[in-house]
Amino acid sequence: MDNRKEVEMRRLVIKSYHMEKIELGEKFSIEGKRLILTEDFFRDKINKDLIDNIELKVINPYEHDMYVNSIMDVIPISTKVLGDLGEGITHTLTGVYVMLTGADVKGVQMAEFGSSEGILNEQLFLDRAGTPCKDDYIIHVDVTFQEGLMSSRKYATEGHRICDLFIQQIRNIMKKLPGREYTEKHEYYDKIRPGKKRVAIVKQIAGQGAMYDNQLFSKEPSGFEGGRSIIDLGNVPIILSPNEYRDGALRSMV
């Protein structure tokens, strides 16, 4: 019998703040349970060599009978308040997700081995882990790329980059949310348990092309800036702690 004590390696605290209303306005702000977004944020930030236009809209709960371009990503809105990914304190918003979609100026969809354009409630499985619920808001960032998007990873990468820049404006406000006014709070620990079984979960991730890519260890949870593409890393095995994975250290860009 091993009498050695458990060792706590990392402690992660996730505080959620539930949003009940999403609106477009003149500046980014969070007022109670209302999130306000800058309507013309993308106007002067578009790289015209790669992107023709970006449209921002809010999809209200239960209003999913609408056409969308191919879904590039569905992104939770979270930010680090203290510590690095996998430890410290993270603030996250519930009741709202960001959805990035894209096609080029001629209607060619951003896709790799099959696109997902069509009626949203037929293309997106709602009420699943990692997807919005039917009663959540969706912040829809729709990117119209210049012609030739399938010729290079740089088009998809630029779409993710500029969408992340938009989300960062929300994250910067979230960092200042009162620490005691959360909707829910959860604590998670990475522990070493001497004498217990060692368990590893092997997850195979995509690393093949423009839309078959994953980002690792971005500066923010489920973020883009500062992250490394699994393709650029040579598709080598990467070890993540449970809390790093839970805190959004791996972002799928499929």
N, C-alpha and C positions, 0 to 999 in steps of 0.2 A: 504493500500500500504506500502510495506517495503522499506524504503529509505536507509537501510544499504548498504555500498559499498561492492563490490566484494573483496574477500581476496585471494591473490595468495599464494598458499602453497608451490608449487615446480615448478621450471623451468628446463626443460630438453632441451639441445641443441644437436642435432645429426648432425655431419658433415660427409658427405660421400666422399670417394675418389675412383674414378672409375679406374679399372684395365683393360688394353687392351691386356695384354700378361702375361701368366703364364709359367714359365720354371723351370726345375730341374737343380740344380747346386751344388756348394760346400758349400754355406752358405745362410742363410736367409737374404733377403734384399728387399727393395722397391726402385726402380730406376725410377723416374717419374711415368709412368703408367704401369710399369712392375714389377711383383712379382716373386722373385726367391726363390725356396725352397731347403732345404738340402735334397739331394736324399737318403742318407743313415742314416737319423735321427734315425730311429727305431732300428738300428743294435744292439746297446748295451743296449737297454732299455726294452727289452721284458722279461716278467715274464714267463719262460718256463714251469712253473707248470700249467699255464692257456692258454698261447698262443704259437703256434708253429711258426708262421711267420706273418709278415705284409708287404704287397706290396703297394707301393705308385706310383700312376700314375696320369697324367693330361689328362682329357677328354676335347678335344677341342670343340668349338661351332659346333652344327649341327652333331656331330659324336656320335650319341646315339644308333646306331644299333650294340650293343655289349652286351654280356652276363655279368651279375653281380650277385653276391650272394645277399642274402636277405638284403634289405635296413634297417639299424638300425636307421639312422638319416640323415637328411639334415640340415647342420649347417651354419648359417651366421657367418661372421668373424667380430666381433665388440669388442671394448675395452673401458673401462672407462679411461678417461684422467683427469677428475676432478669430485669429489663427489662420492656418492654411487648410486646404481641402482635406477633409477627413477628421478634423479636430476643431475645437473652439466653438464658435457660435455662428449659425447660419440663419438668416431671415428668408422666408419664402412666402409668396402670395398664393392663396387658394381662391378658387372661383374664377380663375382666369389663366389662359395659356396664350402663347404666341404661336401662330402658324405661318410658316414661310412657304410660299409657292412661287413657281417660276416657269416661264416660257419665253421664246425669243419673239422678235417683232413680226415674224411670219407665222407665229403660232406653233412652232416646233417646241415640244415639251422638254423641260429639263428632266432627263431620265437616263438610266444606264441600261437595265435589262427589262424595261417595262415602265410605263408612266402611270400616274394615278389621277389624271385629270378627269373631271366629270362632276356629277351631283355630289355635294359634300357628304350627305348622309348615306350615300352608297359607297363612298371611297374611304371614309374614315370610320373605324370601329370606335364608337363612343362608349363611355362607361367602362373602359378597360384601364389596367395599370399603364400609366404613361400617356394616356389620351384624355381629352376633356370629357366631362360628364355632359349629359344633355342640358343640364341647367347651368353650365359654366359659360362665361364669356370667352370669345376667341378674338384676339387681336390679329387681324389678317394683314400680313405684309406680302404684297404681290409684286414680284419683280419681273419687268419686261426687259430681257437681255437683248443686246445687239445680235445680229445674225451670226451664226457660227458657234453657238454655245457648246456643241458637242465635240468641238475640235480640241478643247483644252480644259484642264481642271480649274484654270484661273477664273472662269465664269462662275461656276458653282461656289468657289472659294470667296469670290467677291460678294456674292449674294449673302452668304453666311456672315461675312465680315461686317457688312453694313447693317444687317439686321441685328447683329450683336451690339453694334454701336448704339442703335436705337434702344435696345433693352437695357444697356448700361445706364442710360439716363434715368430709367426707373429704379435700377439697383442703387444708384447714388442717393436717391430719396429714401429707399428702404433701409439703408444703413443707419439712418437717423430716427427710425421709428422707435417709439418708447419701448424699452425692453420689457416692461411689465404689462403692456397693453396687448399682448398677443391673444389670438383666438385659441391656439393649442400649443403645447410644448412637449417635445419628446427628447429623451436622452438616450444615447447609444454609446456602448463601450466596446473597444477592441481589447480583448483579454487573452492572456496566456494562462491556460489551465493545465498545470503539470500533471502528468499521468493520464490525461484524457486523450481521446483520439484526435488526430490532426486531420482537419477537413479542408480540402481545396475544391473550389468550383472552377471548372474549366469552361470558359466562354469563348466561342469562336466568333470573331468579328470580321466585318468586311474591310478589305484593303486592296481594292482592285482598280478603281478609277474615279471619275469625277463625282458620281453619286454613290459609289461604293467605297466609303471612307469613314473613318472615325477619328475624333480628336481626343487627346489625352492630356490631363493635367493643365487645363486652362486656368487663368487667374481667378475666374469666378465659377461657381457651380453651374454645370451645363452650359458653360460659356464657350467662347471662341478665341478671344485675344489671349496670346501667350501659350496656346495649346500646340501640341505636336501631332501631326497626322501620322496614323499608323503606317501609311504608305512610306512617308519620309523616314520613318524609323526602321524601315526594312521589313515590316511585318514580323518582327521578332516577338517572342513571348514577353508580356509585361505582367508584373505582379502588383496587384492592388490589395490594400487592406479592405475589410468589410465596410469600414466607415468612409474610406475614400470612394468606394463604389456608391455607397448610399448618398454621399454628398455631391455626386455629379462629376466625378473625375473623368468619367468616360461619356463622351457625347457622340451618339450615332448621327452621321450626316447622310444617311441613306434616304 
